């Protein structure tokens, strides 16, 4: 695991296990005055993470987590998305553009609109996974790709 991409944060003691994957949903009102706010809220909202190691195990009190929180090391998981074929080049650094699509019942809608990314965010195409799992109803030629944020922590 690349040491540079590890982030130390806090998570609920009851689910702090190596290999656990989670989506960070952000802070709550209770977090605003907490002394642990900074290490807890350093993750990106809606991004998916995986716990790769546990720290010393010291339990800190937390109003949101029964049993408190402990320090862990996490890595952000790659973002799986559909990207236009012409932009699907491994190593390419691109500005992600949300597709304006009204076909909400499309089987590929979530791949075309990954919750982890904001419109205009810079990403790197890490890997071409393959062809799309279906035909784009708007007629676009798309590939399944693995993306990473261009400006990781």
N, C-alpha and C positions, 0 to 999 in steps of 0.2 A: 504494500500500500504506500503510495507516495506521501511522504511526511509533509510536504508543502501543502497538500490539500486537506489535511486533517484539521478539524475545528474542535476546540474544547468548549463544551457547553454543559448544561445541566438538564437532566430528565428525571422523570418519576422513578423512584427507587424500585417500585414493584415491576417495572418493565425494562429496567436497565440491564439488558443482556446483549452480548456480542451477537451480531447478525440481525437484530431487530431493525426493521425498516419503518419509517414514519414520515408523515407529511407535517411540516411545521405550519401551524395555523396562526401564529402570532401571539402577542401578549393580550392580556385582559386588564380590566380596570384595576384589579388587585395588584398588578405588576408595577404600576406607576410609582409607588412609594417603597417598593421592596429594595433592599440593599443588594440583592442578587440579580437585579434587573439586567445589568450589563452582560454578564456571561449567559444568561438565559435567552436573551432576545437578540443574540448576534447572528442568528440564522435568517435566511431569506424566507419571507412569507410564501406559502404554497409550494416551496421546494421540497423535494423528497430526499431523505437522508438515511444512512445506515450506520448503526453503532459498530465501530471497528475495535474499540478497546475501552476498558473501564479504568478509571483513575483510582485514587486511594480509597474510595469507599466511604468517606466521611459523609454522613447524612445531614443535610441542611433542611430546616423547616420551610414549608411552602403551603400557603393557603389553598392552592389549587390541586396539590397532589397529596392524597392520603399516604402517610409514611415518609413524606419528604422527598427531596431530590438529591441526586448524586452526580458527580462530575464524570463525563464520558467523552470519548473522542469519536467524532462522526465524520463521514465524507458525504458530500452531495452526490446523489445518484445521477447517472446520465438521464437526459430527457429524451424519450422516444417520441418521434413526431413524423408526420408526413411533410415532405418538402418538395417543391417543384423540382423535377428531374434536372433542369438546367442549373440549379443552385446546389445540387447534391454532389459535391466534390469533396472527398476527404481532405481535411486540413483547411478548407475554405472558411474564412472569417466573414460572417454576414450579419446584417441587421435584420432580426426577425420581424416579420410583418404579419400581424393577425389577418387571417383571411376573412373577408366579409362574405359569409355564406349563410343563407337562410334555410338551408336544408338540415334542420335540427335532428331529424330522425335518420339521418345518414349513418350507416354503420361505422364510418370512418371519421365522424365529426370530432370525437375526442382526440384522435391522433392529429387532426388538422388544427385543433385549438388546445394545445397543452396548457393546463392551468398554471404550470410553473413559470411560464414566460409572459413578459409584458411586451406590448407592442413597442418596437424600436430597440429592444435589448440586443446587445451584441452577443453572438454565439459562434462557436466553432463546430463544424461538421466533423465529429470524431470518427464516425464509421458509417458506411452505407450498409444497412442490414439487408435490403432487398426491395423487390417490387411491392407495390401497395397490395393490401389484402383484398381489394375490390376495385371496381371501376369508379372513378370520380364522376359524380353526376353533373358536375359543371364542365367536364371535358378536359380537366387539367391532367398533365402527365406528372405523376408524383412517385416518390420513393420513400420507403421507411428508413429513417436515419437515427443515429444516436448523436445528440447535441450536448455540448457543455458550454457553460457561460464563459465568455471571453475574459472576463475580469473576475475570476474566483478570488476568494479571501486569501 
